[in-house]
Amino acid sequence: MEKKISYSGVIMTVLAVAVLVMSIGFASFSQNLQLNGTAQVSTSKWHVYLDNSTYEAT
């Protein structure tokens, strides 16, 4: 016996799962994040050298 699944049942199930996933995602991202500590950023040097570059017009 083969049971037919209606499109509305599939759509309702997909929507229910989507709402559940979005609510879990919202709850996890809406929590406060506390960072304690220090950080130091040193100066960086950007030395870019171009040697033997050529240009050909097309």
PyMOL Python script that loads the backbone (N, CA, C, O; Angstrom):
from pymol import cmd

cmd.read_pdbstr("""\
ATOM      1  N   MET A   1       0.825  -1.165   0.000  1.00  0.00           N
ATOM      2  CA  MET A   1       0.000   0.000   0.000  1.00  0.00           C
ATOM      3  C   MET A   1       0.879   1.242   0.000  1.00  0.00           C
ATOM      4  O   MET A   1       1.765   1.391   0.842  1.00  0.00           O
ATOM      5  N   GLU A   2       0.635   2.093  -0.914  1.00  0.00           N
ATOM      6  CA  GLU A   2       1.420   3.314  -1.015  1.00  0.00           C
ATOM      7  C   GLU A   2       0.580   4.477  -0.514  1.00  0.00           C
ATOM      8  O   GLU A   2      -0.548   4.689  -0.958  1.00  0.00           O
ATOM      9  N   LYS A   3       1.155   5.226   0.421  1.00  0.00           N
ATOM     10  CA  LYS A   3       0.428   6.343   1.007  1.00  0.00           C
ATOM     11  C   LYS A   3       0.876   7.635   0.344  1.00  0.00           C
ATOM     12  O   LYS A   3       2.074   7.898   0.238  1.00  0.00           O
ATOM     13  N   LYS A   4      -0.068   8.433  -0.096  1.00  0.00           N
ATOM     14  CA  LYS A   4       0.262   9.703  -0.735  1.00  0.00           C
ATOM     15  C   LYS A   4       0.407  10.781   0.326  1.00  0.00           C
ATOM     16  O   LYS A   4      -0.388  10.864   1.263  1.00  0.00           O
ATOM     17  N   ILE A   5       1.438  11.606   0.164  1.00  0.00           N
ATOM     18  CA  ILE A   5       1.663  12.726   1.068  1.00  0.00           C
ATOM     19  C   ILE A   5       1.229  13.988   0.339  1.00  0.00           C
ATOM     20  O   ILE A   5       1.684  14.263  -0.772  1.00  0.00           O
ATOM     21  N   SER A   6       0.366  14.735   0.956  1.00  0.00           N
ATOM     22  CA  SER A   6      -0.141  15.931   0.307  1.00  0.00           C
ATOM     23  C   SER A   6       0.908  17.043   0.361  1.00  0.00           C
ATOM     24  O   SER A   6       1.743  17.089   1.264  1.00  0.00           O
ATOM     25  N   TYR A   7       0.844  17.929  -0.618  1.00  0.00           N
ATOM     26  CA  TYR A   7       1.789  19.035  -0.677  1.00  0.00           C
ATOM     27  C   TYR A   7       1.618  19.973   0.506  1.00  0.00           C
ATOM     28  O   TYR A   7       2.601  20.522   1.004  1.00  0.00           O
ATOM     29  N   SER A   8       0.406  20.163   0.956  1.00  0.00           N
ATOM     30  CA  SER A   8       0.193  21.072   2.092  1.00  0.00           C
ATOM     31  C   SER A   8       0.817  20.507   3.368  1.00  0.00           C
ATOM     32  O   SER A   8       1.314  21.267   4.200  1.00  0.00           O
ATOM     33  N   GLY A   9       0.798  19.201   3.529  1.00  0.00           N
ATOM     34  CA  GLY A   9       1.434  18.588   4.697  1.00  0.00           C
ATOM     35  C   GLY A   9       2.939  18.756   4.668  1.00  0.00           C
ATOM     36  O   GLY A   9       3.560  19.002   5.702  1.00  0.00           O
ATOM     37  N   VAL A  10       3.527  18.626   3.495  1.00  0.00           N
ATOM     38  CA  VAL A  10       4.971  18.790   3.346  1.00  0.00           C
ATOM     39  C   VAL A  10       5.343  20.249   3.596  1.00  0.00           C
ATOM     40  O   VAL A  10       6.327  20.535   4.277  1.00  0.00           O
ATOM     41  N   ILE A  11       4.561  21.158   3.050  1.00  0.00           N
ATOM     42  CA  ILE A  11       4.844  22.588   3.237  1.00  0.00           C
ATOM     43  C   ILE A  11       4.715  22.976   4.707  1.00  0.00           C
ATOM     44  O   ILE A  11       5.541  23.734   5.214  1.00  0.00           O
ATOM     45  N   MET A  12       3.711  22.478   5.389  1.00  0.00           N
ATOM     46  CA  MET A  12       3.531  22.785   6.817  1.00  0.00           C
ATOM     47  C   MET A  12       4.704  22.241   7.637  1.00  0.00           C
ATOM     48  O   MET A  12       5.177  22.902   8.562  1.00  0.00           O
ATOM     49  N   THR A  13       5.168  21.049   7.301  1.00  0.00           N
ATOM     50  CA  THR A  13       6.303  20.469   8.024  1.00  0.00           C
ATOM     51  C   THR A  13       7.567  21.272   7.787  1.00  0.00           C
ATOM     52  O   THR A  13       8.320  21.528   8.727  1.00  0.00           O
ATOM     53  N   VAL A  14       7.815  21.675   6.546  1.00  0.00           N
ATOM     54  CA  VAL A  14       9.001  22.473   6.227  1.00  0.00           C
ATOM     55  C   VAL A  14       8.944  23.821   6.927  1.00  0.00           C
ATOM     56  O   VAL A  14       9.954  24.280   7.459  1.00  0.00           O
ATOM     57  N   LEU A  15       7.797  24.454   6.936  1.00  0.00           N
ATOM     58  CA  LEU A  15       7.654  25.747   7.623  1.00  0.00           C
ATOM     59  C   LEU A  15       7.845  25.602   9.130  1.00  0.00           C
ATOM     60  O   LEU A  15       8.453  26.469   9.759  1.00  0.00           O
ATOM     61  N   ALA A  16       7.345  24.544   9.706  1.00  0.00           N
ATOM     62  CA  ALA A  16       7.510  24.328  11.147  1.00  0.00           C
ATOM     63  C   ALA A  16       8.983  24.120  11.496  1.00  0.00           C
ATOM     64  O   ALA A  16       9.466  24.651  12.496  1.00  0.00           O
ATOM     65  N   VAL A  17       9.688  23.357  10.681  1.00  0.00           N
ATOM     66  CA  VAL A  17      11.120  23.137  10.911  1.00  0.00           C
ATOM     67  C   VAL A  17      11.885  24.445  10.722  1.00  0.00           C
ATOM     68  O   VAL A  17      12.807  24.732  11.486  1.00  0.00           O
ATOM     69  N   ALA A  18      11.517  25.245   9.715  1.00  0.00           N
ATOM     70  CA  ALA A  18      12.195  26.520   9.471  1.00  0.00           C
ATOM     71  C   ALA A  18      11.997  27.471  10.641  1.00  0.00           C
ATOM     72  O   ALA A  18      12.946  28.139  11.051  1.00  0.00           O
ATOM     73  N   VAL A  19      10.795  27.548  11.187  1.00  0.00           N
ATOM     74  CA  VAL A  19      10.533  28.414  12.339  1.00  0.00           C
ATOM     75  C   VAL A  19      11.326  27.924  13.550  1.00  0.00           C
ATOM     76  O   VAL A  19      11.861  28.736  14.304  1.00  0.00           O
ATOM     77  N   LEU A  20      11.407  26.638  13.741  1.00  0.00           N
ATOM     78  CA  LEU A  20      12.169  26.086  14.860  1.00  0.00           C
ATOM     79  C   LEU A  20      13.650  26.418  14.730  1.00  0.00           C
ATOM     80  O   LEU A  20      14.279  26.820  15.708  1.00  0.00           O
ATOM     81  N   VAL A  21      14.211  26.256  13.545  1.00  0.00           N
ATOM     82  CA  VAL A  21      15.626  26.549  13.324  1.00  0.00           C
ATOM     83  C   VAL A  21      15.899  28.037  13.505  1.00  0.00           C
ATOM     84  O   VAL A  21      16.900  28.411  14.116  1.00  0.00           O
ATOM     85  N   MET A  22      15.021  28.891  12.981  1.00  0.00           N
ATOM     86  CA  MET A  22      15.222  30.336  13.138  1.00  0.00           C
ATOM     87  C   MET A  22      15.111  30.774  14.588  1.00  0.00           C
ATOM     88  O   MET A  22      15.849  31.662  15.016  1.00  0.00           O
ATOM     89  N   SER A  23      14.211  30.178  15.354  1.00  0.00           N
ATOM     90  CA  SER A  23      14.079  30.563  16.753  1.00  0.00           C
ATOM     91  C   SER A  23      15.294  30.114  17.566  1.00  0.00           C
ATOM     92  O   SER A  23      15.727  30.834  18.465  1.00  0.00           O
ATOM     93  N   ILE A  24      15.838  28.964  17.272  1.00  0.00           N
ATOM     94  CA  ILE A  24      17.054  28.513  17.958  1.00  0.00           C
ATOM     95  C   ILE A  24      18.237  29.397  17.571  1.00  0.00           C
ATOM     96  O   ILE A  24      19.054  29.744  18.423  1.00  0.00           O
ATOM     97  N   GLY A  25      18.332  29.760  16.304  1.00  0.00           N
ATOM     98  CA  GLY A  25      19.401  30.652  15.861  1.00  0.00           C
ATOM     99  C   GLY A  25      19.302  32.030  16.490  1.00  0.00           C
ATOM    100  O   GLY A  25      20.313  32.598  16.903  1.00  0.00           O
ATOM    101  N   PHE A  26      18.104  32.568  16.568  1.00  0.00           N
ATOM    102  CA  PHE A  26      17.919  33.874  17.200  1.00  0.00           C
ATOM    103  C   PHE A  26      18.283  33.827  18.674  1.00  0.00           C
ATOM    104  O   PHE A  26      18.918  34.749  19.185  1.00  0.00           O
ATOM    105  N   ALA A  27      17.894  32.777  19.353  1.00  0.00           N
ATOM    106  CA  ALA A  27      18.197  32.653  20.783  1.00  0.00           C
ATOM    107  C   ALA A  27      19.695  32.541  21.020  1.00  0.00           C
ATOM    108  O   ALA A  27      20.209  33.079  22.000  1.00  0.00           O
ATOM    109  N   SER A  28      20.393  31.851  20.140  1.00  0.00           N
ATOM    110  CA  SER A  28      21.834  31.682  20.346  1.00  0.00           C
ATOM    111  C   SER A  28      22.602  32.959  20.020  1.00  0.00           C
ATOM    112  O   SER A  28      23.623  33.230  20.653  1.00  0.00           O
ATOM    113  N   PHE A  29      22.140  33.753  19.047  1.00  0.00           N
ATOM    114  CA  PHE A  29      22.844  34.977  18.684  1.00  0.00           C
ATOM    115  C   PHE A  29      22.446  36.174  19.531  1.00  0.00           C
ATOM    116  O   PHE A  29      23.144  37.187  19.499  1.00  0.00           O
ATOM    117  N   SER A  30      21.368  36.104  20.278  1.00  0.00           N
ATOM    118  CA  SER A  30      20.921  37.256  21.053  1.00  0.00           C
ATOM    119  C   SER A  30      21.507  37.284  22.466  1.00  0.00           C
ATOM    120  O   SER A  30      21.200  38.196  23.233  1.00  0.00           O
ATOM    121  N   GLN A  31      22.330  36.322  22.822  1.00  0.00           N
ATOM    122  CA  GLN A  31      22.931  36.321  24.146  1.00  0.00           C
ATOM    123  C   GLN A  31      24.117  37.270  24.189  1.00  0.00           C
ATOM    124  O   GLN A  31      24.764  37.516  23.171  1.00  0.00           O
ATOM    125  N   ASN A  32      24.400  37.802  25.378  1.00  0.00           N
ATOM    126  CA  ASN A  32      25.517  38.724  25.551  1.00  0.00           C
ATOM    127  C   ASN A  32      26.835  37.961  25.540  1.00  0.00           C
ATOM    128  O   ASN A  32      26.943  36.858  26.074  1.00  0.00           O
ATOM    129  N   LEU A  33      27.825  38.575  24.921  1.00  0.00           N
ATOM    130  CA  LEU A  33      29.152  37.988  24.858  1.00  0.00           C
ATOM    131  C   LEU A  33      30.109  38.920  25.578  1.00  0.00           C
ATOM    132  O   LEU A  33      30.237  40.087  25.206  1.00  0.00           O
ATOM    133  N   GLN A  34      30.776  38.422  26.594  1.00  0.00           N
ATOM    134  CA  GLN A  34      31.713  39.241  27.359  1.00  0.00           C
ATOM    135  C   GLN A  34      33.132  38.791  27.035  1.00  0.00           C
ATOM    136  O   GLN A  34      33.474  37.614  27.153  1.00  0.00           O
ATOM    137  N   LEU A  35      33.945  39.756  26.625  1.00  0.00           N
ATOM    138  CA  LEU A  35      35.342  39.487  26.338  1.00  0.00           C
ATOM    139  C   LEU A  35      36.198  40.267  27.320  1.00  0.00           C
ATOM    140  O   LEU A  35      36.085  41.489  27.418  1.00  0.00           O
ATOM    141  N   ASN A  36      37.035  39.576  28.029  1.00  0.00           N
ATOM    142  CA  ASN A  36      37.924  40.209  28.987  1.00  0.00           C
ATOM    143  C   ASN A  36      39.362  39.933  28.586  1.00  0.00           C
ATOM    144  O   ASN A  36      39.701  38.826  28.169  1.00  0.00           O
ATOM    145  N   GLY A  37      40.204  40.950  28.715  1.00  0.00           N
ATOM    146  CA  GLY A  37      41.602  40.752  28.385  1.00  0.00           C
ATOM    147  C   GLY A  37      42.156  41.966  27.665  1.00  0.00           C
ATOM    148  O   GLY A  37      41.474  42.977  27.502  1.00  0.00           O
ATOM    149  N   THR A  38      43.383  41.851  27.244  1.00  0.00           N
ATOM    150  CA  THR A  38      44.026  42.936  26.525  1.00  0.00           C
ATOM    151  C   THR A  38      44.564  42.409  25.201  1.00  0.00           C
ATOM    152  O   THR A  38      44.770  41.210  25.018  1.00  0.00           O
ATOM    153  N   ALA A  39      44.778  43.331  24.304  1.00  0.00           N
ATOM    154  CA  ALA A  39      45.328  42.967  23.008  1.00  0.00           C
ATOM    155  C   ALA A  39      46.262  44.082  22.557  1.00  0.00           C
ATOM    156  O   ALA A  39      46.033  45.254  22.854  1.00  0.00           O
ATOM    157  N   GLN A  40      47.294  43.715  21.853  1.00  0.00           N
ATOM    158  CA  GLN A  40      48.227  44.691  21.317  1.00  0.00           C
ATOM    159  C   GLN A  40      48.357  44.471  19.822  1.00  0.00           C
ATOM    160  O   GLN A  40      48.466  43.343  19.341  1.00  0.00           O
ATOM    161  N   VAL A  41      48.343  45.583  19.103  1.00  0.00           N
ATOM    162  CA  VAL A  41      48.505  45.522  17.659  1.00  0.00           C
ATOM    163  C   VAL A  41      49.781  46.270  17.322  1.00  0.00           C
ATOM    164  O   VAL A  41      49.898  47.469  17.580  1.00  0.00           O
ATOM    165  N   SER A  42      50.715  45.573  16.759  1.00  0.00           N
ATOM    166  CA  SER A  42      51.965  46.221  16.391  1.00  0.00           C
ATOM    167  C   SER A  42      51.829  46.837  15.005  1.00  0.00           C
ATOM    168  O   SER A  42      50.963  46.447  14.221  1.00  0.00           O
ATOM    169  N   THR A  43      52.682  47.787  14.718  1.00  0.00           N
ATOM    170  CA  THR A  43      52.635  48.422  13.412  1.00  0.00           C
ATOM    171  C   THR A  43      53.112  47.442  12.348  1.00  0.00           C
ATOM    172  O   THR A  43      54.020  46.641  12.572  1.00  0.00           O
ATOM    173  N   SER A  44      52.493  47.528  11.219  1.00  0.00           N
ATOM    174  CA  SER A  44      52.882  46.640  10.130  1.00  0.00           C
ATOM    175  C   SER A  44      53.521  47.462   9.024  1.00  0.00           C
ATOM    176  O   SER A  44      53.253  48.654   8.875  1.00  0.00           O
ATOM    177  N   LYS A  45      54.357  46.809   8.264  1.00  0.00           N
ATOM    178  CA  LYS A  45      55.051  47.465   7.172  1.00  0.00           C
ATOM    179  C   LYS A  45      54.645  46.794   5.865  1.00  0.00           C
ATOM    180  O   LYS A  45      54.743  45.577   5.706  1.00  0.00           O
ATOM    181  N   TRP A  46      54.196  47.609   4.956  1.00  0.00           N
ATOM    182  CA  TRP A  46      53.771  47.114   3.666  1.00  0.00           C
ATOM    183  C   TRP A  46      54.779  47.566   2.626  1.00  0.00           C
ATOM    184  O   TRP A  46      54.723  48.701   2.155  1.00  0.00           O
ATOM    185  N   HIS A  47      55.683  46.701   2.274  1.00  0.00           N
ATOM    186  CA  HIS A  47      56.683  46.985   1.255  1.00  0.00           C
ATOM    187  C   HIS A  47      56.343  46.142   0.024  1.00  0.00           C
ATOM    188  O   HIS A  47      56.464  44.917   0.045  1.00  0.00           O
ATOM    189  N   VAL A  48      55.923  46.805  -1.028  1.00  0.00           N
ATOM    190  CA  VAL A  48      55.561  46.113  -2.256  1.00  0.00           C
ATOM    191  C   VAL A  48      56.561  46.519  -3.324  1.00  0.00           C
ATOM    192  O   VAL A  48      56.705  47.703  -3.626  1.00  0.00           O
ATOM    193  N   TYR A  49      57.236  45.564  -3.882  1.00  0.00           N
ATOM    194  CA  TYR A  49      58.242  45.824  -4.897  1.00  0.00           C
ATOM    195  C   TYR A  49      57.798  45.184  -6.212  1.00  0.00           C
ATOM    196  O   TYR A  49      57.419  44.013  -6.243  1.00  0.00           O
ATOM    197  N   LEU A  50      57.846  45.953  -7.284  1.00  0.00           N
ATOM    198  CA  LEU A  50      57.545  45.440  -8.613  1.00  0.00           C
ATOM    199  C   LEU A  50      58.803  45.546  -9.447  1.00  0.00           C
ATOM    200  O   LEU A  50      59.286  46.650  -9.701  1.00  0.00           O
ATOM    201  N   ASP A  51      59.331  44.441  -9.868  1.00  0.00           N
ATOM    202  CA  ASP A  51      60.534  44.402 -10.690  1.00  0.00           C
ATOM    203  C   ASP A  51      60.197  43.783 -12.037  1.00  0.00           C
ATOM    204  O   ASP A  51      59.441  42.815 -12.121  1.00  0.00           O
ATOM    205  N   ASN A  52      60.762  44.348 -13.073  1.00  0.00           N
ATOM    206  CA  ASN A  52      60.632  43.811 -14.429  1.00  0.00           C
ATOM    207  C   ASN A  52      59.167  43.677 -14.869  1.00  0.00           C
ATOM    208  O   ASN A  52      58.777  42.650 -15.425  1.00  0.00           O
ATOM    209  N   SER A  53      58.378  44.687 -14.626  1.00  0.00           N
ATOM    210  CA  SER A  53      56.982  44.629 -15.043  1.00  0.00           C
ATOM    211  C   SER A  53      56.860  45.152 -16.473  1.00  0.00           C
ATOM    212  O   SER A  53      57.544  46.098 -16.864  1.00  0.00           O
ATOM    213  N   THR A  54      55.989  44.528 -17.233  1.00  0.00           N
ATOM    214  CA  THR A  54      55.762  44.932 -18.609  1.00  0.00           C
ATOM    215  C   THR A  54      54.279  45.092 -18.834  1.00  0.00           C
ATOM    216  O   THR A  54      53.458  44.529 -18.110  1.00  0.00           O
ATOM    217  N   TYR A  55      53.946  45.867 -19.847  1.00  0.00           N
ATOM    218  CA  TYR A  55      52.545  46.104 -20.191  1.00  0.00           C
ATOM    219  C   TYR A  55      52.371  45.941 -21.695  1.00  0.00           C
ATOM    220  O   TYR A  55      53.099  46.546 -22.482  1.00  0.00           O
ATOM    221  N   GLU A  56      51.421  45.136 -22.078  1.00  0.00           N
ATOM    222  CA  GLU A  56      51.145  44.940 -23.495  1.00  0.00           C
ATOM    223  C   GLU A  56      49.716  45.382 -23.766  1.00  0.00           C
ATOM    224  O   GLU A  56      48.773  44.892 -23.144  1.00  0.00           O
ATOM    225  N   ALA A  57      49.565  46.315 -24.702  1.00  0.00           N
ATOM    226  CA  ALA A  57      48.224  46.762 -25.068  1.00  0.00           C
ATOM    227  C   ALA A  57      47.567  45.723 -25.952  1.00  0.00           C
ATOM    228  O   ALA A  57      48.199  45.164 -26.848  1.00  0.00           O
ATOM    229  N   THR A  58      46.296  45.469 -25.696  1.00  0.00           N
ATOM    230  CA  THR A  58      45.585  44.487 -26.534  1.00  0.00           C
ATOM    231  C   THR A  58      44.566  45.168 -27.409  1.00  0.00           C
ATOM    232  O   THR A  58      43.874  44.504 -28.181  1.00  0.00           O
TER     233      THR A  58
END
""", "prot")
cmd.dss("prot")
cmd.show_as("cartoon", "prot")
cmd.util.cbc("prot")
cmd.orient("prot")
